[in-house]
Amino acid sequence: MKKRARLQADQVLHSLARAAKTPEQYQVRLQSQQVSQTASRTAETPEQRQSRLQEDQAYHRVTRADETPIKHVARLLGLRKQRNVAITLK
């Protein structure tokens, strides 16, 4: 329980710190993350890539299974904004 409370407190602090950043600082952070992510992904083997993708799929499957109908609609609206995807309800 203590670990969970500490993680939640850290998450709040990071969220506040991110909210206080300027758009320029935000862009620099995103570009930095993208560079390091691209570098690590180019160095990974096909087996590592497959493993990473399977972990991502499992995480997203659990997240979608847990979502309420309202969260489902909100997620689809977000996707629609990103990709102009048609919305279908569960």
C-alpha positions in Angstrom: 0.0 0.0 0.0 2.8 2.4 0.8 4.4 1.8 -2.5 1.1 2.5 -4.3 0.6 5.7 -2.4 4.2 6.8 -3.2 3.8 6.0 -6.9 0.5 7.9 -7.0 2.2 10.9 -5.3 5.0 10.8 -7.8 2.6 10.6 -10.6 0.8 13.7 -9.4 4.1 15.6 -9.1 5.1 14.6 -12.6 1.7 15.7 -13.9 2.0 19.0 -12.3 5.5 19.5 -13.5 4.4 18.7 -17.1 1.5 21.0 -16.9 3.7 23.9 -15.9 6.0 23.4 -18.9 5.8 25.8 -21.9 4.8 24.4 -25.3 8.5 24.7 -26.4 9.7 22.7 -23.4 7.0 20.1 -24.1 8.2 19.8 -27.7 11.8 19.4 -26.6 10.8 16.6 -24.2 8.8 14.8 -26.9 11.6 15.1 -29.4 14.1 13.8 -26.9 11.9 10.8 -26.0 11.4 10.1 -29.7 15.1 10.1 -30.4 15.9 7.7 -27.5 13.0 5.5 -28.4 14.0 5.3 -32.1 17.6 4.5 -31.1 16.6 1.7 -28.8 14.2 0.2 -31.3 16.7 0.2 -34.1 19.0 -1.8 -31.9 16.5 -4.4 -30.9 16.4 -7.9 -32.4 13.3 -9.3 -34.1 12.6 -11.4 -31.0 12.8 -8.4 -28.8 10.5 -6.5 -31.1 8.0 -9.3 -31.1 8.2 -9.5 -27.3 7.7 -5.7 -26.9 4.7 -5.8 -29.2 3.1 -8.7 -27.4 3.5 -6.9 -24.1 1.9 -3.8 -25.6 -1.0 -5.8 -26.9 -1.6 -7.5 -23.6 -1.5 -4.2 -21.7 -4.0 -2.6 -24.1 -6.2 -5.7 -24.0 -6.4 -5.5 -20.2 -7.1 -1.7 -20.4 -9.9 -2.1 -22.9 -11.5 -4.9 -20.9 -11.5 -2.7 -17.8 -13.1 0.4 -19.5 -16.6 1.5 -18.8 -19.0 2.4 -21.6 -18.3 6.1 -21.0 -14.5 5.5 -21.1 -15.0 3.5 -24.3 -16.8 6.4 -26.0 -14.2 8.8 -24.8 -11.4 6.6 -26.2 -13.1 6.3 -29.5 -13.7 10.0 -29.7 -10.0 10.5 -29.1 -9.2 8.0 -31.9 -11.6 9.7 -34.2 -9.9 13.0 -33.7 -6.5 11.4 -34.4 -7.5 9.3 -37.4 -11.1 10.2 -38.4 -12.3 6.7 -37.4 -16.0 5.8 -37.4 -17.4 5.3 -33.8 -19.2 2.1 -33.0 -20.5 1.4 -29.5 -20.1 -1.8 -27.5 
